[in-house]
Amino acid sequence: MSKLSIFKELWAFLRIRKKWWLLPILIFIVVLGLILIFAQGSALAPFIYTVF
């Protein structure tokens, strides 16, 4: 099973079930995860931790 099949399946679910309100939530979770991953070893880490 490829990594892209998960995204294809999610897109099909959103399109067929008309669950467009889930899209901003998913985008926010992905962006938040990327910020935490990239800020882990950088000088931004103390500032990120004070936000949460």
Order of alpha helices (4+ residues) and beta strands (2+ residues): alpha-alpha-alpha
